[in-house]
């Protein structure tokens, strides 16, 4: 099994002049990326950063985030990508937990971090992209670097994930787990070496953006068209411009695409493999996208704690609507009840992912690690079941289940039905506190342009298709969803509905 730095070195030898990263500003070949990562690794090493030291990458989704990640791999340091949207409270938690030795920021993120920089005595080195000093250092640094040897069980990266708790935890991913997952994903996607072009609009501070997209692309000698933020029209344009063969995005991204696609202006026919994860995507959205592109949208299931995509619909073979597919590579799936007992086919319980993909736990957090990781694998907190053929079906997030007067209500079931309505562009169903029932389901809906859909019509539509206790007690129409990393922030919706502050999501 390889360490990550050897993967880069191999592809620099094999496809040195192939473009690795394309942005709106520049194109970087594999050989140029090799030189940039060498220069940055040299700067960090001169500053005293060594093997095992943590390096914060507090950056937007740009080429420096990619360069910083791979410079750390060559140095044996542990990169810690941080959302450029994080502010003081989140930064304090991450730095206190992680013991960061160095930080790489840009002018926008440094303006926030500099206000609290004095609080971190262990922080030895700060690099600020956009400063004259950084430009001069990179210009004069050596473009060659002797990669530090690492063991496959050394920690290669820390990704911060909060799940539904809101408290960031640093998922410690070893080289072995990442490279195993890259191998399994490449085979499952039927990737062709040095022949794939990816369009990536998933934030690079996430496991989805870095491992599943950038690192998988690099692993296969591909080219990635990198977007620093979501722009539906730009994504549609770049798929055609660069004849992209792969697109991976969250369900929300697919909703945006199908709502804005214009067959006169846009061409998606170059796409060969499309994946979606983060949460189950409604079947009506998948069907519309497939009609537009001619490509098969493959649902996948995985996590930061398991380094990537661990379950995937077969790209060839039997496809079961609503299923996340079959385990890939070494991954294995088990379903357990609240007492940890394994359940039979068809029974709903918590999903556990095991295999080579599983991370080492949460950095410096023994309690959280013991709660979420066991000999069987990572306990996902998702509810699902396996059918008789071993296909996984996700029912909902364990913590998203709404318990109203003793009834279990699964928001995903209601959302899937709402997405079938032609006037619903985007929706979310959440549980809101209620004095008599504990909590009740409430829907927030973004209508399609020119729609006149009202709450009474939605209520009637749902009552024709659902048991009465599942029908949302209220329907709110808003103009935009609270979104972070292309996922709907349901916690924000619950707060806004409870406090009567939904106006912030309306334009007029």
C-alpha positions as CSV (number, residue, x, y, z in Angstrom):
1,X,0.0,0.0,0.0
2,X,1.3,3.5,-0.9
3,X,1.6,6.6,1.1
4,X,0.1,9.7,-0.5
5,X,3.4,11.3,-1.4
6,X,4.4,8.4,-3.5
7,X,1.2,8.7,-5.6
8,X,2.1,12.2,-6.5
9,X,5.7,11.3,-7.4
10,X,4.5,8.4,-9.5
11,X,2.1,10.6,-11.6
12,X,4.7,13.4,-12.0
13,X,6.9,10.7,-13.7
14,X,4.0,9.3,-15.8
15,X,2.1,12.4,-16.9
16,X,4.3,15.5,-16.1
17,X,2.7,17.8,-18.7
18,X,-0.9,16.8,-18.2
19,X,-3.0,19.6,-16.5
20,X,-3.8,18.7,-13.0
21,X,-5.7,21.8,-11.8
22,X,-7.6,24.3,-14.0
23,X,-9.1,27.4,-12.4
24,X,-10.5,30.6,-13.8
25,X,-7.1,32.2,-13.4
26,X,-4.5,29.5,-14.2
27,X,-3.7,25.9,-15.3
28,X,-1.2,23.9,-13.4
29,X,0.4,20.7,-14.8
30,X,1.6,17.8,-12.7
31,X,5.2,18.9,-13.0
32,X,4.3,22.5,-12.0
33,X,2.3,21.2,-9.0
34,X,5.3,19.1,-8.0
35,X,7.5,22.2,-8.0
36,X,4.9,24.3,-6.0
37,X,4.5,21.6,-3.4
38,X,8.3,21.3,-3.1
39,X,8.7,25.0,-2.6
40,X,6.0,25.1,0.1
41,X,7.4,22.0,1.8
42,X,10.8,23.7,1.9
43,X,9.4,26.8,3.5
44,X,7.6,24.8,6.2
45,X,10.6,22.7,6.9
46,X,12.9,25.7,7.3
47,X,10.4,27.1,9.8
48,X,10.7,24.0,11.9
49,X,7.6,22.1,10.8
50,X,8.3,18.4,10.7
51,X,6.8,15.0,10.5
52,X,3.6,14.7,12.6
53,X,3.2,18.4,13.1
54,X,-0.3,19.8,12.3
55,X,-0.6,22.5,9.7
56,X,-3.9,24.5,9.5
57,X,-5.0,25.3,6.0
58,X,-7.4,28.1,6.6
59,X,-8.1,28.9,3.0
60,X,-10.8,29.1,0.3
61,X,-11.2,26.2,-2.2
62,X,-8.3,27.3,-4.4
63,X,-5.0,26.0,-5.7
64,X,-3.2,26.9,-2.4
65,X,-5.5,24.6,-0.4
66,X,-4.5,21.8,-2.8
67,X,-0.8,22.8,-2.7
68,X,-0.8,23.0,1.1
69,X,-2.3,19.6,1.5
70,X,0.2,17.9,-0.8
71,X,3.2,19.9,0.5
72,X,2.3,18.5,4.0
73,X,2.2,14.9,2.5
74,X,5.8,15.4,1.2
75,X,6.9,16.7,4.5
76,X,5.2,14.1,6.6
77,X,3.2,16.9,8.4
78,X,-0.5,16.5,9.0
79,X,-2.7,19.1,7.1
80,X,-5.8,20.3,8.8
81,X,-8.1,21.9,6.2
82,X,-10.4,24.5,7.9
83,X,-13.5,26.1,6.4
84,X,-12.8,29.7,5.3
85,X,-16.2,30.5,6.8
86,X,-15.1,29.5,10.3
87,X,-14.7,32.4,12.8
88,X,-13.3,32.8,16.2
89,X,-15.4,30.3,18.2
90,X,-14.8,27.5,15.8
91,X,-11.1,28.4,15.3
92,X,-10.5,28.4,19.1
93,X,-12.0,24.9,19.5
94,X,-10.0,23.5,16.6
95,X,-6.6,25.0,17.7
96,X,-7.1,24.0,21.3
97,X,-7.9,20.5,20.3
98,X,-5.3,20.0,17.6
99,X,-2.1,21.8,18.7
100,X,-1.5,23.5,15.4
101,X,2.2,24.2,14.6
102,X,1.7,26.4,11.5
103,X,-1.1,28.1,9.6
104,X,-1.4,28.9,5.9
105,X,-4.1,31.6,5.3
106,X,-4.9,34.2,2.7
107,X,-5.7,37.9,3.1
108,X,-9.4,37.2,3.7
109,X,-9.1,34.5,6.4
110,X,-6.0,36.1,8.0
111,X,-8.1,39.2,8.8
112,X,-10.1,37.1,11.2
113,X,-7.4,34.9,12.5
114,X,-4.9,37.7,13.2
115,X,-7.3,39.0,15.9
116,X,-6.9,35.9,18.0
117,X,-3.4,34.8,16.9
118,X,-1.9,35.8,20.2
119,X,-3.9,33.2,22.0
120,X,-2.0,30.3,20.5
121,X,1.5,30.0,22.0
122,X,2.3,26.8,20.2
123,X,1.8,28.3,16.7
124,X,5.3,28.8,15.3
125,X,4.8,29.8,11.7
126,X,2.2,31.8,9.7
127,X,2.1,32.1,5.9
128,X,-0.3,34.6,4.3
129,X,-1.0,34.2,0.7
130,X,-1.2,37.6,-1.1
131,X,1.5,39.2,1.0
132,X,4.8,40.3,-0.6
133,X,6.7,38.2,1.9
134,X,5.0,35.0,0.9
135,X,5.4,35.7,-2.8
136,X,9.1,36.4,-2.3
137,X,9.6,33.2,-0.2
138,X,7.9,31.0,-2.8
139,X,9.9,32.6,-5.6
140,X,13.2,31.9,-4.0
141,X,12.5,28.5,-2.4
142,X,13.9,25.4,-4.0
143,X,11.7,23.5,-6.4
144,X,13.0,20.2,-5.4
145,X,12.3,18.4,-2.1
146,X,13.3,15.0,-0.7
147,X,10.0,13.5,0.5
148,X,10.0,12.4,4.1
149,X,9.3,8.7,4.5
150,X,6.1,7.8,6.2
151,X,4.5,4.6,7.4
152,X,1.1,3.7,5.9
153,X,-0.4,3.9,9.4
154,X,0.8,7.4,10.1
155,X,-1.9,10.0,10.2
156,X,-2.1,11.8,6.8
157,X,-4.8,14.4,7.4
158,X,-7.3,15.8,9.9
159,X,-10.8,16.7,8.6
160,X,-13.1,18.5,10.9
161,X,-16.6,17.2,11.1
162,X,-19.4,18.3,13.4
163,X,-22.2,16.0,12.2
164,X,-25.3,17.1,14.1
165,X,-23.5,18.2,17.2
166,X,-22.1,21.5,16.0
167,X,-18.8,20.8,17.7
168,X,-15.9,20.2,15.3
169,X,-14.1,16.9,15.8
170,X,-10.8,16.2,14.0
171,X,-11.1,12.9,12.1
172,X,-7.7,11.4,11.9
173,X,-7.2,9.6,8.6
174,X,-4.1,7.4,8.1
175,X,-2.4,7.0,4.8
176,X,-3.6,3.3,4.7
177,X,-7.3,4.3,5.0
178,X,-7.1,7.1,2.5
179,X,-5.2,5.1,-0.2
180,X,-7.4,2.1,0.3
181,X,-10.5,4.2,-0.3
182,X,-8.9,5.9,-3.3
183,X,-8.2,2.5,-4.8
184,X,-11.7,1.2,-4.1
185,X,-13.4,4.4,-5.6
186,X,-11.2,4.3,-8.7
187,X,-12.2,0.7,-9.4
188,X,-15.9,1.3,-8.7
189,X,-16.0,4.4,-10.9
190,X,-14.2,2.5,-13.7
191,X,-11.7,5.3,-13.9
192,X,-9.3,5.4,-16.9
193,X,-5.8,6.5,-16.1
194,X,-4.9,10.0,-17.4
195,X,-8.3,10.2,-19.2
196,X,-10.8,11.7,-16.8
197,X,-11.7,15.4,-16.3
198,X,-13.4,16.3,-13.1
199,X,-15.5,19.5,-12.3
200,X,-15.3,20.1,-8.6
201,X,-17.5,22.7,-6.9
202,X,-17.4,20.9,-3.5
203,X,-15.5,22.8,-0.9
204,X,-11.9,21.5,-0.5
205,X,-11.9,21.7,3.3
206,X,-14.3,18.7,3.2
207,X,-13.5,15.1,2.7
208,X,-15.9,15.1,-0.3
209,X,-13.9,17.9,-1.9
210,X,-10.3,16.8,-1.1
211,X,-10.3,13.0,-0.9
212,X,-13.3,12.0,-3.0
213,X,-12.7,14.6,-5.8
214,X,-9.2,16.2,-5.9
215,X,-7.3,13.3,-4.5
216,X,-9.2,10.7,-6.5
217,X,-8.5,12.7,-9.6
218,X,-4.8,12.9,-8.8
219,X,-4.7,9.2,-7.9
220,X,-5.9,8.5,-11.5
221,X,-3.8,11.0,-13.3
222,X,-6.8,13.1,-14.2
223,X,-7.5,16.8,-14.5
224,X,-9.7,18.8,-12.1
225,X,-11.5,22.0,-13.0
226,X,-11.7,23.7,-9.6
227,X,-14.4,26.1,-8.5
228,X,-13.9,28.2,-5.3
229,X,-17.6,28.5,-4.8
230,X,-20.9,27.3,-6.2
231,X,-22.1,29.0,-9.3
232,X,-24.6,26.9,-11.2
233,X,-24.1,28.6,-14.6
234,X,-20.4,28.4,-14.3
235,X,-20.6,24.7,-13.4
236,X,-22.8,24.1,-16.4
237,X,-20.5,26.1,-18.7
238,X,-17.3,24.3,-17.5
239,X,-18.8,20.8,-18.0
240,X,-19.2,21.7,-21.7
241,X,-16.1,23.8,-22.1
242,X,-13.7,21.1,-20.7
243,X,-15.7,18.1,-21.8
244,X,-15.9,16.9,-18.2
245,X,-16.3,13.2,-17.7
246,X,-17.0,13.3,-14.0
247,X,-19.2,15.4,-11.7
248,X,-19.7,14.7,-8.1
249,X,-22.0,16.9,-5.9
250,X,-24.4,17.0,-3.1
251,X,-28.1,16.6,-3.7
252,X,-28.5,20.3,-3.4
253,X,-26.2,20.9,-6.3
254,X,-28.2,18.5,-8.5
255,X,-31.3,20.4,-7.6
256,X,-29.7,23.7,-8.6
257,X,-28.5,22.2,-11.9
258,X,-31.9,20.7,-13.0
259,X,-33.6,23.9,-12.1
260,X,-31.3,26.1,-14.2
261,X,-30.4,23.7,-17.1
262,X,-31.2,25.1,-20.5
263,X,-30.8,22.6,-23.4
264,X,-30.1,25.5,-25.8
265,X,-27.2,26.9,-23.8
266,X,-25.9,23.8,-21.9
267,X,-24.4,20.5,-22.9
268,X,-23.8,17.7,-20.3
269,X,-23.3,14.9,-22.8
270,X,-19.6,14.5,-22.1
271,X,-20.3,13.3,-18.6
272,X,-19.6,9.6,-18.0
273,X,-19.8,9.2,-14.2
274,X,-21.9,11.3,-11.9
275,X,-22.1,10.7,-8.2
276,X,-24.0,12.2,-5.3
277,X,-23.7,11.9,-1.6
278,X,-23.9,13.7,1.7
279,X,-27.6,12.7,1.9
280,X,-29.9,10.7,-0.3
281,X,-30.9,12.6,-3.4
282,X,-34.6,12.6,-4.3
283,X,-35.4,10.2,-7.2
284,X,-37.2,12.9,-9.3
285,X,-34.1,15.0,-9.3
286,X,-31.9,12.1,-10.4
287,X,-34.3,11.2,-13.2
288,X,-34.4,14.8,-14.5
289,X,-30.6,15.1,-14.5
290,X,-30.2,11.8,-16.3
291,X,-32.6,12.9,-19.0
292,X,-30.6,16.1,-19.5
293,X,-27.2,14.5,-19.6
294,X,-27.6,10.9,-20.7
295,X,-25.3,10.0,-17.9
296,X,-26.1,7.7,-15.0
297,X,-26.2,9.4,-11.6
298,X,-24.8,7.0,-9.1
299,X,-25.8,7.4,-5.5
300,X,-22.9,6.8,-3.0
301,X,-22.7,6.6,0.7
302,X,-19.7,7.3,2.9
303,X,-18.2,9.7,5.4
304,X,-15.3,11.6,6.6
305,X,-14.7,8.9,9.2
306,X,-14.4,6.3,6.5
307,X,-12.4,8.5,4.1
308,X,-14.7,8.6,1.1
309,X,-17.3,6.6,-0.8
310,X,-17.8,3.1,0.8
311,X,-21.1,2.1,-0.8
312,X,-22.0,2.8,-4.4
313,X,-24.7,2.0,-6.9
314,X,-23.2,-0.3,-9.5
315,X,-22.2,1.7,-12.6
316,X,-23.1,-1.5,-14.5
317,X,-25.7,-4.0,-13.4
318,X,-28.7,-4.0,-11.2
319,X,-29.9,-0.6,-9.9
320,X,-32.5,-0.3,-7.2
321,X,-34.2,3.1,-7.0
322,X,-33.6,4.7,-3.6
323,X,-30.7,2.5,-2.7
324,X,-27.2,3.7,-2.0
325,X,-25.9,0.5,-3.6
326,X,-23.4,-2.2,-2.5
327,X,-20.2,-2.0,-0.4
328,X,-17.2,-1.3,-2.6
329,X,-13.7,-2.9,-2.2
330,X,-12.9,-3.8,1.4
331,X,-15.9,-1.9,2.9
332,X,-18.5,-3.8,4.7
333,X,-21.9,-2.7,6.1
334,X,-23.8,-4.0,9.1
335,X,-27.1,-2.9,10.6
336,X,-27.5,-2.9,14.4
337,X,-30.3,-2.1,16.9
338,X,-30.0,0.2,19.9
339,X,-28.3,-2.6,21.8
340,X,-25.7,-3.2,19.2
341,X,-27.2,-6.5,18.0
342,X,-27.1,-7.2,14.2
343,X,-30.4,-7.1,12.4
344,X,-31.6,-9.2,9.5
345,X,-32.4,-8.0,6.0
346,X,-35.2,-5.5,5.9
347,X,-34.9,-4.4,9.5
348,X,-34.1,-0.7,10.1
349,X,-31.2,0.1,12.4
350,X,-28.0,2.1,12.7
351,X,-25.6,1.7,9.8
352,X,-22.0,0.7,10.7
353,X,-19.2,0.9,8.1
354,X,-16.2,-1.4,8.5
355,X,-13.1,-2.2,6.5
356,X,-9.8,-0.7,5.4
357,X,-11.5,2.6,4.9
358,X,-12.1,3.4,8.6
359,X,-10.2,6.3,10.1
360,X,-8.2,6.0,13.3
361,X,-10.7,8.0,15.4
362,X,-11.0,11.6,16.5
363,X,-7.8,13.4,17.3
364,X,-7.2,13.8,21.0
365,X,-10.8,12.8,21.9
366,X,-10.9,9.4,23.4
367,X,-14.5,9.7,24.6
368,X,-15.9,10.6,21.2
369,X,-13.7,7.9,19.5
370,X,-15.0,5.2,21.9
371,X,-18.6,6.2,21.3
372,X,-18.3,6.2,17.5
373,X,-15.7,3.6,16.6
374,X,-15.7,-0.1,17.5
375,X,-14.1,-3.3,16.3
376,X,-17.0,-3.5,13.8
377,X,-16.2,-0.1,12.3
378,X,-17.6,3.4,12.5
379,X,-21.1,3.9,13.9
380,X,-22.7,6.4,11.4
381,X,-25.7,7.6,13.2
382,X,-27.7,6.9,10.0
383,X,-30.7,4.7,10.0
384,X,-31.0,2.2,7.2
385,X,-31.5,-1.4,6.2
386,X,-30.0,-4.1,3.9
387,X,-32.2,-5.9,1.5
388,X,-31.9,-9.6,0.7
389,X,-29.3,-8.9,-2.0
390,X,-27.1,-6.7,0.3
391,X,-28.2,-3.3,-1.2
392,X,-28.1,-0.5,1.4
393,X,-31.1,1.8,1.8
394,X,-30.7,4.9,4.0
395,X,-33.9,5.9,5.8
396,X,-32.7,9.0,7.5
397,X,-30.2,10.5,10.0
398,X,-30.8,8.9,13.4
399,X,-30.8,12.4,15.0
400,X,-33.1,13.8,12.2
401,X,-35.9,11.4,12.9
402,X,-38.9,13.3,14.2
403,X,-40.8,11.7,17.1
404,X,-44.2,13.2,17.2
405,X,-46.6,11.9,19.9
406,X,-44.9,8.5,19.8
407,X,-44.8,8.3,16.0
408,X,-41.4,8.1,14.1
409,X,-41.5,10.4,11.2
410,X,-38.6,10.3,8.6
411,X,-38.1,13.7,6.9
412,X,-36.5,12.1,3.9
413,X,-39.8,10.3,3.0
414,X,-41.6,13.6,3.0
415,X,-38.9,15.5,1.2
416,X,-38.8,12.9,-1.6
417,X,-42.5,13.3,-2.1
418,X,-42.2,17.1,-2.2
419,X,-39.5,17.0,-4.8
420,X,-41.9,15.1,-7.1
421,X,-44.1,18.2,-7.1
422,X,-43.3,20.3,-10.2
423,X,-43.4,23.6,-8.4
424,X,-41.0,22.7,-5.6
425,X,-37.4,23.7,-6.3
426,X,-35.9,22.9,-2.9
427,X,-37.3,21.7,0.4
428,X,-36.4,20.6,3.9
429,X,-38.5,19.0,6.6
430,X,-37.5,19.5,10.2
431,X,-38.8,18.7,13.7
432,X,-39.9,21.8,15.7
433,X,-40.5,21.7,19.4
434,X,-44.2,21.3,20.4
435,X,-45.7,21.3,23.9
436,X,-48.2,18.5,23.4
437,X,-46.4,16.2,21.0
438,X,-42.7,16.9,21.9
439,X,-42.0,17.9,18.3
440,X,-43.8,18.2,15.0
441,X,-42.8,18.1,11.3
442,X,-42.6,21.5,9.6
443,X,-41.7,22.1,5.9
444,X,-39.7,24.9,4.4
445,X,-40.0,25.2,0.6
446,X,-38.3,27.2,-2.2
447,X,-40.8,27.5,-5.1
448,X,-39.9,27.3,-8.7
449,X,-39.9,30.6,-10.7
450,X,-43.5,31.9,-11.4
451,X,-45.0,29.3,-9.0
452,X,-48.2,30.2,-7.1
453,X,-48.0,27.2,-4.9
454,X,-49.6,27.8,-1.4
455,X,-49.6,26.0,1.9
456,X,-53.1,24.6,1.4
457,X,-52.1,23.0,-1.9
458,X,-49.0,21.4,-0.4
459,X,-51.1,20.1,2.5
460,X,-53.6,18.5,0.2
461,X,-50.9,17.0,-2.0
462,X,-49.2,15.4,1.0
463,X,-52.4,14.1,2.6
464,X,-53.2,12.3,-0.6
465,X,-49.9,10.4,-0.4
466,X,-49.0,10.2,3.3
467,X,-50.5,9.1,6.6
468,X,-52.0,12.1,8.4
469,X,-49.4,12.1,11.3
470,X,-46.6,12.5,8.8
471,X,-48.0,15.7,7.1
472,X,-46.1,18.8,8.2
473,X,-48.1,20.9,10.7
474,X,-46.9,24.1,8.9
475,X,-45.5,25.0,5.5
476,X,-43.2,28.0,5.1
477,X,-42.2,29.4,1.8
478,X,-38.7,31.0,1.6
479,X,-36.5,32.3,-1.2
480,X,-33.2,30.7,-0.3
481,X,-32.2,27.8,2.0
482,X,-29.4,28.2,4.6
483,X,-26.6,26.2,3.0
484,X,-23.1,25.4,4.0
485,X,-20.7,23.2,2.0
486,X,-23.7,22.7,-0.4
487,X,-25.8,21.1,2.4
488,X,-28.9,22.5,3.9
489,X,-28.3,23.5,7.5
490,X,-31.4,22.1,9.1
491,X,-30.3,23.4,12.6
492,X,-30.6,27.0,11.3
493,X,-34.1,26.3,9.9
494,X,-35.2,24.9,13.2
495,X,-34.0,28.0,15.1
496,X,-35.5,30.4,12.6
497,X,-38.9,28.7,12.6
498,X,-38.9,28.5,16.4
499,X,-37.9,32.1,16.8
500,X,-40.0,33.5,14.0
501,X,-37.0,34.8,12.1
502,X,-37.5,33.1,8.7
503,X,-37.7,36.5,7.0
504,X,-33.9,36.4,6.8
505,X,-34.4,33.7,4.1
506,X,-36.9,35.8,2.1
507,X,-35.9,38.5,-0.4
508,X,-39.1,40.6,0.1
